[in-house]
Amino acid sequence: MLRAAMALRKFHVSDTPPPVNGDAILQRRQAKALIGGSIAMRRLHGTPSEIGGTFILDPIFRAADLDTLRAAVDPADARPLVVEIGFQLGEFAVAFCQANPGVRYVGFEVRKKYCQEADALAVKNAIENATFCLVDAREMLREVLAPGTLDQLLVFFPDPWWKPRHIKKRLLTADFVAEAARALRPGGRLLLKTDVPGYADWAQGVMADDPHFDVARLAHPGAELPPTLRERRCHFHGYPTFAVQATRKPT
Ligand SMILES: C[S@@+](CC[C@H](N)C(=O)[O-])C[C@H]1O[C@@H](n2cnc3c(N)ncnc32)[C@H](O)[C@@H]1O
């Protein structure tokens, strides 16, 4: 029933992005879309999370955590680096880390409760290669990732933000794809999974507009990775899912 209502919902697209007249406007637009506001403003006026946990970092408010995050993404470390945005309860994170112990996994999540749940799951499963960051990934990735150092950027079932006035809140914007192009190494990939067909089409278009990527819809929507919680729920109810992959070109 809920699903039928969702199917009737229109996924709005805007083919006329707001004009950008200079860096200041671009930065203001990006900051407005951030969850919780810009990192600089939060450092000035925000309240530290007081979150604790084995794998959890609060890189906005704790300088030591920011240093730990920088070490986790250090380009001098030869292990592949994989970033997931919106890990929620950490189901995928833990399964992925178990299957890939030689990979550095760094997850970003804006909700404290989810960070704690994911941390508990990782501890329970004796994971050793995960880092969970309580922060909007978009600005933090710009702050800590050196160019051409990321192997995979994973975005699984992001909030669709259906309405026209919410389009600016969507994760898969041209700015985000440009940031992915900066951070990914040649041959690295930005991978999106979604159960909203309009989001898949729209994101595929946004990715394809960036000249740094070869973009393809994957025939196997699971992309041969462990399923996320939402993905498992979709499979359970028989709903289709979609995967779009943007592979970083060499130049
Ligand atoms: C719809 S849920 C999908 C959860 C999970 N990836 C899955 O497939 O089951 C989207 C998640 O992304 C998180 N999120 C949204 N925007 C984010 C951002 N900019 N940075 C980090 N996490 C974000 C939300 O808090 C939420 O947990």
The ligand as an SDF file (V2000), in Angstrom:
LIG
                    3D

 27 29  0  0  0  0  0  0  0  0999 V2000
   17.6180    6.1490    3.5920 C   0  0  0  0  0  0  0  0  0  0  0  0
   18.9540    5.9000    4.6690 S   0  0  0  0  0  0  0  0  0  0  0  0
   19.8340    4.5840    3.8540 C   0  0  0  0  0  0  0  0  0  0  0  0
   20.5990    3.7530    4.8150 C   0  0  0  0  0  0  0  0  0  0  0  0
   21.5110    2.6430    4.2790 C   0  0  0  0  0  0  0  0  0  0  0  0
   22.5160    3.1770    3.3710 N   0  0  0  0  0  0  0  0  0  0  0  0
   20.7600    1.5200    3.6270 C   0  0  0  0  0  0  0  0  0  0  0  0
   20.8970    1.3580    2.4070 O   0  0  0  0  0  0  0  0  0  0  0  0
   20.0510    0.7790    4.3100 O   0  0  0  0  0  0  0  0  0  0  0  0
   20.0080    7.2920    4.3670 C   0  0  0  0  0  0  0  0  0  0  0  0
   21.0510    7.4560    5.4670 C   0  0  0  0  0  0  0  0  0  0  0  0
   21.9900    8.4540    5.0880 O   0  0  0  0  0  0  0  0  0  0  0  0
   22.2480    9.3310    6.1580 C   0  0  0  0  0  0  0  0  0  0  0  0
   22.6960   10.5750    5.5210 N   0  0  0  0  0  0  0  0  0  0  0  0
   21.9580   11.3950    4.7480 C   0  0  0  0  0  0  0  0  0  0  0  0
   22.7070   12.4040    4.2710 N   0  0  0  0  0  0  0  0  0  0  0  0
   23.9670   12.2100    4.7520 C   0  0  0  0  0  0  0  0  0  0  0  0
   25.1950   12.9140    4.6070 C   0  0  0  0  0  0  0  0  0  0  0  0
   25.2620   14.0200    3.8650 N   0  0  0  0  0  0  0  0  0  0  0  0
   26.3170   12.4470    5.2340 N   0  0  0  0  0  0  0  0  0  0  0  0
   26.2320   11.3230    5.9820 C   0  0  0  0  0  0  0  0  0  0  0  0
   25.0910   10.6100    6.1590 N   0  0  0  0  0  0  0  0  0  0  0  0
   23.9810   11.0470    5.5500 C   0  0  0  0  0  0  0  0  0  0  0  0
   20.9260    9.3730    6.8980 C   0  0  0  0  0  0  0  0  0  0  0  0
   21.0580    9.7630    8.2480 O   0  0  0  0  0  0  0  0  0  0  0  0
   20.4460    7.9300    6.7820 C   0  0  0  0  0  0  0  0  0  0  0  0
   20.9450    7.1180    7.8090 O   0  0  0  0  0  0  0  0  0  0  0  0
  1  2  1  0
  2  3  1  0
  2 10  1  0
  3  4  1  0
  4  5  1  0
  5  6  1  0
  5  7  1  0
  7  8  2  0
  7  9  1  0
 10 11  1  0
 11 12  1  0
 11 26  1  0
 12 13  1  0
 13 14  1  0
 13 24  1  0
 14 15  1  0
 14 23  1  0
 15 16  2  0
 16 17  1  0
 17 18  1  0
 17 23  2  0
 18 19  1  0
 18 20  2  0
 20 21  1  0
 21 22  2  0
 22 23  1  0
 24 25  1  0
 24 26  1  0
 26 27  1  0
M  CHG  2   2   1   9  -1
M  END
$$$$
